[in-house]
């Protein structure tokens, strides 16, 4: 992960004299340093902007500095907003307007006109807010005292979404072969996605991967197998299958890193020259932060990498998922999510086991090794990005994951069980109404609010299915959004 940072740009003007400007800068530096200690990424003070040129200069620099993931603006005093027009118009990075003030309380005995001239955030932030609204510029507004924990949490959430934008703009997806034949939802307009989200989605032949696998040495395989033994329980005597998966992983990682790709796809219909569909190999790559999509689903592959980057520590508990089957016993309605092989161990409740089993689908010559585990309980979301023809729609549903209510001893794959909100059947109806895919990203780290921020920054449609959603309300919402987005 790159070492991202956020730039703190403070607004003022020359009207108040040099002493006031010195105080504003000193306070801004103090605030940035204090916020850096409690936020997931550094807050770097850049300038107390007093002119159009100062604002344009800092925006130009922010746009072209890869480490800058966004800017945070605050108007300590009154900052005339016309001088912000050119800079904000040119801004290409996420923007948070922080409506705060240095002092928490009104000092009854000290307040005078000098205090009022210096502490005009209530005045300045409204002027600053107007120009953001007038320019119709995407922004996040956070109001509150700069030392409050609630404010810190909201800024931290936005920062993670902004990092997701930075990762998206630099996203390259390596497709080993094409999509699964005849599947609609895994398709999409790659040109539109690159234009809108920044993703470069291209294909490499499976034969290229097989050729790379032929270059992997036994010493390299030995080293990776030791990593497997340290991280997972070995529950198979089929060491040849484990070593073959290690060979696949090493080859894929070399190709991904050489091409600068953060995500990849494959399909069980195209394994020409390979003995096994990459299972353990794909899972261990996901554990390192790479995104994955089954059956050639490049949209979910890229989204997996983005949500991982947005999560805790820059590689959170997020992973590729697929809705498989339901438990529809009244009062115990759950969805069982899994995949043939490829579920990320970051979702595991305990230490995963390496097992080998027959895979009765696809072109496998031998039994693939894979990680088997139960997902952990907790609140989370599932995310689906779909191409609606002319626009992209991001669908996010709140879920409550549970410990699987049965052991399922004959199911040889990783699995997660959850209840979709507002309840399983209503949630399913709403998901299908919105066009949500069967492939998703399941995340315990990223929230619906963060994904809303991300969608807003990327200028795409956002649909949230939660505790208060009904099919009727959702149909009305989708109708309105369809009209609005057709006009954009």
C-alpha positions in Angstrom: 0.0 0.0 0.0 1.1 3.5 -0.7 1.6 5.9 2.2 -1.4 8.1 1.6 -1.9 11.5 3.3 -4.5 14.3 3.3 -3.9 17.9 2.9 -5.3 20.5 5.3 -6.1 23.8 3.5 -7.3 26.7 5.7 -9.1 29.7 4.3 -8.6 33.3 5.4 -7.9 36.7 3.9 -5.6 39.7 4.4 -8.2 41.9 6.0 -7.4 40.9 9.5 -3.7 41.8 9.5 -0.5 39.7 9.9 -1.0 38.8 13.6 -4.3 37.2 13.0 -2.9 35.2 10.0 0.0 34.0 12.2 -2.4 32.8 14.8 -4.6 31.1 12.2 -1.5 29.2 10.8 -0.3 28.2 14.2 -3.7 26.9 15.2 -4.0 25.1 11.9 -0.7 23.4 12.3 -1.6 22.4 15.9 -4.9 20.9 14.7 -3.4 19.0 11.8 -0.7 17.5 14.1 -3.3 16.5 16.7 -5.7 15.0 14.1 -2.8 13.0 12.6 -2.4 11.2 15.9 -6.1 9.9 15.9 -6.9 9.4 12.2 -5.8 6.5 10.0 -3.8 8.7 7.7 -1.7 11.8 8.3 -3.4 15.3 8.1 -0.7 17.5 6.5 -1.1 21.3 6.9 -0.3 22.9 3.6 -1.4 26.6 3.5 -3.5 29.3 5.0 -5.0 30.4 1.6 -5.7 34.1 1.1 -5.7 34.4 -2.7 -7.0 32.7 -5.8 -3.4 31.9 -6.7 -2.6 30.2 -3.4 -5.7 28.0 -3.7 -5.1 27.1 -7.4 -1.4 26.3 -6.6 -2.2 23.9 -3.8 -5.0 22.2 -5.8 -2.6 21.8 -8.8 -0.1 20.2 -6.5 -2.7 17.9 -4.9 -4.0 16.8 -8.3 -0.5 15.6 -9.4 0.9 14.2 -6.1 0.0 10.5 -5.8 0.4 10.4 -2.1 -2.3 13.1 -1.6 -5.6 11.2 -1.4 -7.8 14.2 -0.8 -8.0 17.7 0.7 -9.7 18.9 3.9 -10.7 22.6 3.9 -11.7 24.8 6.8 -12.3 28.5 7.0 -11.0 29.7 10.4 -11.9 33.3 9.5 -14.1 34.7 6.7 -12.7 33.5 3.4 -14.4 35.1 0.4 -15.6 32.2 -1.7 -15.1 33.8 -5.2 -11.4 33.3 -4.8 -12.0 29.5 -4.3 -13.9 29.1 -7.7 -10.9 28.3 -9.9 -9.2 26.0 -7.5 -12.4 24.0 -6.6 -13.3 23.8 -10.3 -10.0 22.2 -11.1 -9.9 19.9 -8.1 -9.6 16.2 -9.1 -9.2 14.7 -5.6 -11.8 14.0 -2.9 -12.8 17.0 -0.9 -14.0 17.2 2.7 -15.3 20.5 4.1 -14.6 20.5 7.8 -17.0 22.9 9.6 -15.3 23.3 12.9 -13.7 26.0 15.1 -10.6 26.2 17.2 -12.4 27.0 20.5 -15.0 24.7 21.9 -16.9 27.2 24.0 -17.8 30.9 23.8 -15.6 32.5 26.5 -18.0 34.7 28.3 -15.5 37.0 30.0 -13.1 37.3 27.1 -15.3 37.6 24.1 -14.9 41.0 22.3 -14.6 42.2 18.8 -11.0 41.0 18.5 -12.2 37.5 19.4 -15.0 37.8 16.9 -12.7 38.8 14.1 -10.4 35.9 14.7 -13.0 33.2 15.3 -15.3 33.4 12.4 -15.6 29.8 11.3 -19.4 29.9 11.6 -19.2 32.9 9.2 -16.5 31.6 6.9 -17.7 28.0 6.6 -21.1 29.2 5.4 -19.5 31.3 2.6 -17.3 28.3 1.8 -20.3 26.0 1.7 -22.2 28.2 -0.7 -19.5 28.0 -3.4 -19.4 24.2 -3.1 -23.1 24.1 -3.6 -23.0 26.6 -6.4 -20.3 24.7 -8.2 -22.2 21.4 -7.6 -19.0 19.9 -6.5 -19.0 16.5 -4.8 -17.9 16.9 -1.2 -18.3 15.5 2.3 -19.3 18.0 5.0 -18.4 17.1 8.6 -19.5 19.6 11.3 -18.4 19.4 14.9 -15.5 20.2 17.3 -12.2 19.0 16.0 -11.2 17.2 19.2 -14.5 15.1 19.5 -14.2 11.4 18.9 -17.4 11.3 16.9 -15.9 13.8 14.5 -12.7 11.8 14.3 -14.7 8.7 13.3 -16.6 10.5 10.6 -13.4 11.9 9.1 -11.7 8.5 9.3 -14.6 6.9 7.4 -14.3 9.5 4.7 -10.5 9.1 4.5 -10.9 5.4 3.9 -13.4 6.0 1.2 -11.0 8.5 -0.4 -8.2 6.0 -0.3 -10.7 3.7 -2.1 -10.9 6.4 -4.8 -7.1 6.6 -5.1 -6.9 2.8 -5.4 -9.6 2.8 -8.0 -7.9 5.4 -10.1 -4.8 3.3 -10.2 -6.6 -0.1 -10.6 -5.4 -2.6 -13.2 -7.2 -6.0 -13.5 -5.6 -9.0 -15.1 -8.1 -11.4 -16.7 -6.9 -14.9 -17.3 -9.2 -15.8 -20.1 -12.6 -14.4 -20.7 -15.9 -14.5 -18.8 -17.9 -17.6 -18.2 -20.0 -18.2 -21.3 -23.6 -16.8 -21.4 -23.4 -15.0 -18.0 -24.8 -11.5 -18.2 -24.0 -9.8 -15.0 -20.2 -10.3 -15.2 -20.1 -8.4 -18.5 -19.8 -4.6 -18.7 -18.5 -1.6 -20.6 -14.8 -1.6 -19.9 -14.3 1.7 -21.7 -16.9 3.4 -19.6 -15.5 1.9 -16.4 -12.0 3.2 -17.2 -13.4 6.6 -18.0 -15.5 6.7 -14.8 -13.6 4.7 -12.3 -10.1 4.6 -13.7 -9.9 0.8 -14.0 -7.7 -0.8 -16.8 -9.2 -4.2 -17.5 -7.3 -6.4 -19.9 -6.8 -10.0 -20.8 -3.8 -12.3 -20.6 -3.9 -15.8 -22.1 -4.1 -18.8 -19.8 -1.1 -20.0 -21.8 0.9 -17.1 -20.6 0.2 -18.2 -17.0 1.1 -21.8 -17.8 4.4 -20.6 -19.3 5.1 -18.6 -16.2 4.3 -21.6 -14.0 7.0 -23.5 -15.9 9.6 -21.1 -14.7 8.8 -21.5 -11.0 11.6 -23.3 -9.1 11.2 -26.0 -6.4 13.0 -23.6 -3.9 10.3 -21.0 -4.5 7.6 -23.6 -3.9 9.3 -24.8 -0.7 9.4 -21.3 0.7 5.7 -20.6 -0.1 4.6 -24.0 1.3 6.3 -23.0 4.6 4.2 -19.9 4.6 1.1 -22.1 4.2 2.1 -24.3 7.0 2.6 -21.3 9.3 -0.7 -19.7 8.5 -3.0 -22.7 8.0 -3.7 -26.2 9.4 -2.7 -28.9 6.9 -5.6 -31.4 6.7 -4.6 -33.4 3.7 -1.9 -35.9 2.7 -2.0 -34.7 -0.9 1.1 -32.5 -0.7 1.4 -32.6 -4.5 -1.9 -30.6 -4.8 -0.6 -28.0 -2.3 2.7 -27.6 -4.1 0.8 -27.2 -7.4 -1.3 -24.4 -5.9 1.9 -22.8 -4.7 3.3 -22.9 -8.2 0.1 -21.3 -9.5 0.2 -18.6 -6.9 3.9 -17.7 -7.5 3.3 -17.5 -11.2 0.2 -15.3 -10.9 1.8 -13.0 -8.4 4.8 -12.5 -10.6 2.6 -11.6 -13.5 0.3 -9.3 -11.4 3.3 -7.5 -9.9 5.1 -7.2 -13.2 2.1 -5.6 -14.9 1.1 -3.5 -11.8 -2.2 -5.3 -11.4 -4.1 -5.3 -8.1 -6.8 -7.7 -9.1 -7.4 -10.8 -11.3 -10.0 -13.1 -12.6 -10.2 -16.6 -14.1 -12.9 -19.1 -15.0 -13.2 -22.9 -14.6 -14.1 -23.0 -18.3 -10.6 -22.0 -19.4 -7.9 -23.9 -17.6 -6.0 -25.0 -20.8 -2.7 -26.5 -19.7 -3.4 -26.4 -16.0 -4.2 -29.3 -13.7 -6.3 -27.4 -11.1 -8.4 -24.3 -10.8 -6.4 -22.0 -8.5 -8.1 -22.3 -5.1 -5.6 -22.0 -2.3 -3.5 -19.9 -4.6 -6.3 -17.4 -5.2 -7.2 -17.4 -1.5 -3.7 -16.7 -0.3 -3.3 -13.9 -2.9 -6.5 -12.3 -1.6 -5.1 -12.5 1.9 -2.3 -10.3 0.7 -4.7 -7.7 -0.6 -5.2 -8.7 -4.2 -8.8 -8.6 -5.6 -10.4 -11.7 -7.2 -13.5 -12.4 -9.3 -14.7 -15.8 -10.3 -16.0 -16.7 -13.8 -14.2 -13.7 -15.2 -16.1 -11.2 -13.1 -13.7 -8.3 -13.3 -16.1 -5.8 -11.7 -16.2 -7.7 -8.4 -12.5 -8.4 -8.6 -11.6 -4.7 -8.7 -14.2 -3.9 -6.0 -12.7 -6.6 -3.8 -9.3 -4.9 -4.0 -10.8 -1.5 -3.3 -12.7 -2.6 -0.2 -9.7 -4.4 1.1 -7.7 -1.2 0.7 -10.4 0.8 2.5 -10.4 -1.6 5.4 -8.4 -1.7 8.6 -4.7 -1.4 8.0 -5.1 -1.1 4.3 -6.1 -4.8 3.9 -9.2 -5.4 5.8 -11.7 -8.3 6.2 -13.3 -8.1 2.8 -13.5 -10.8 0.2 -15.1 -12.2 -2.9 -18.4 -13.9 -2.1 -21.3 -15.6 -3.9 -24.9 -16.2 -2.7 -25.4 -20.0 -3.0 -28.4 -21.2 -1.1 -31.0 -20.2 1.5 -32.2 -21.6 4.8 -35.9 -20.7 4.8 -37.1 -22.2 8.1 -39.4 -19.7 9.7 -37.6 -17.6 12.3 -34.2 -19.0 11.0 -33.9 -17.4 7.6 -30.3 -17.2 6.4 -28.3 -17.0 3.3 -25.3 -19.3 2.8 -22.5 -17.7 0.9 -19.5 -19.6 -0.5 -17.8 -20.4 -3.8 -16.2 -23.4 -5.4 -12.8 -22.6 -3.9 -12.1 -18.9 -3.7 -13.2 -17.3 -0.4 -10.6 -15.0 1.3 -9.3 -16.2 4.7 -9.7 -12.7 6.1 -13.3 -13.6 6.6 -12.5 -16.7 8.8 -13.6 -17.1 12.4 -10.7 -19.5 13.1 -7.6 -20.9 11.6 -8.4 -22.2 8.1 -7.6 -25.8 7.0 -6.0 -26.8 3.7 -8.0 -29.6 2.2 -8.1 -31.3 -1.1 -11.3 -32.5 -2.7 -12.7 -33.4 -6.1 -14.2 -30.4 -7.9 -16.9 -31.7 -10.2 -17.2 -28.6 -12.4 -14.7 -27.3 -15.0 -11.6 -28.8 -16.5 -9.7 -29.9 -13.4 -7.5 -32.9 -14.0 -6.7 -33.3 -10.3 -8.3 -32.5 -7.0 -7.6 -28.8 -6.1 -6.3 -27.8 -2.7 -8.3 -25.1 -1.0 -8.9 -23.4 2.4 -11.9 -24.5 4.3 -13.3 -22.5 7.2 -16.4 -20.9 8.7 -16.9 -17.1 8.5 -17.0 -15.0 11.6 -20.1 -13.5 13.1 -20.7 -9.8 13.0 -22.2 -6.9 11.2 -21.2 -6.3 7.6 -22.2 -5.4 4.1 -22.3 -7.0 0.7 -21.5 -4.9 -2.3 -22.3 -5.3 -6.0 -21.3 -3.0 -8.9 -23.5 -3.5 -12.0 -23.6 -2.0 -15.4 -27.1 -0.6 -16.1 -26.3 0.4 -19.7 -25.1 4.0 -19.8 -24.3 4.2 -16.1 -22.9 2.2 -13.2 -25.0 1.3 -10.1 -23.4 0.4 -6.8 -25.7 -1.7 -4.6 -24.9 -2.1 -0.9 -26.9 -4.3 1.5 -26.5 -4.4 5.3 -26.1 -7.9 6.7 -25.7 -9.7 10.0 -23.3 -12.6 9.7 -23.7 -15.5 12.2 -21.9 -18.6 13.1 -23.2 -21.2 10.7 -26.2 -22.9 12.4 -25.0 -26.4 11.2 -21.6 -27.9 10.6 -22.2 -29.1 7.0 -19.4 -31.7 7.3 -19.7 -32.7 3.6 -19.4 -29.2 2.2 -15.6 -28.9 1.3 -15.4 -25.1 0.9 -15.2 -22.0 3.0 -18.6 -20.6 3.9 -20.3 -17.6 5.5 -23.9 -17.5 6.8 -25.8 -14.3 7.2 -29.2 -12.6 7.5 -29.8 -9.9 5.0 -31.5 -6.8 6.2 -34.3 -5.9 6.8 -35.0 -9.7 6.7 -33.9 -12.4 4.4 -36.9 -12.6 2.0 -37.5 -8.8 1.9 -33.8 -8.3 1.4 -33.7 -10.8 -1.4 -36.7 -9.1 -3.1 -35.0 -5.7 -2.8 -31.6 -7.0 -4.1 -33.2 -8.6 -7.1 -35.3 -5.5 -7.8 -32.2 -3.4 -7.9 -30.4 -5.9 -10.2 -27.8 -7.0 -7.7 -25.4 -9.7 -8.9 -24.8 -13.1 -7.4 -21.2 -12.2 -7.0 -20.5 -9.7 -4.3 -17.8 -8.3 -2.0 -18.6 -9.2 1.6 -16.9 -6.9 4.1 -16.8 -6.7 7.9 -14.7 -3.5 7.9 -16.2 -1.2 5.4 -19.6 0.4 6.0 -22.5 1.4 3.8 -21.8 5.1 4.7 -18.2 4.7 3.4 -19.5 3.2 0.2 -22.0 6.0 -0.2 -19.0 8.4 0.1 -17.0 6.4 -2.4 -19.9 6.3 -4.9 -20.4 10.1 -4.5 -16.7 10.7 -5.2 -16.8 8.5 -8.3 -20.1 10.1 -9.4 -22.0 6.9 -9.8 -25.5 5.8 -8.7 -25.8 4.4 -5.1 -28.5 2.1 -3.7 -28.6 1.1 -0.1 -30.7 -1.7 1.3 -31.0 -1.6 5.0 -33.2 -2.1 8.0 -35.8 0.4 6.9 -36.0 -0.6 3.2 -39.2 -2.0 1.7 -39.7 -3.2 -1.9 -42.3 -0.5 -2.5 -40.0 2.3 -1.3 -37.1 0.9 -3.3 -39.1 0.7 -6.5 -40.0 4.3 -6.1 -36.4 5.3 -5.4 -35.1 3.4 -8.4 -37.7 5.0 -10.7 -36.6 8.5 -9.6 -32.9 7.6 -9.9 -33.4 6.1 -13.3 -34.9 9.4 -14.4 -32.2 11.5 -12.8 -29.3 9.5 -14.1 -30.7 9.5 -17.6 -30.4 13.3 -17.5 -26.9 13.4 -16.2 
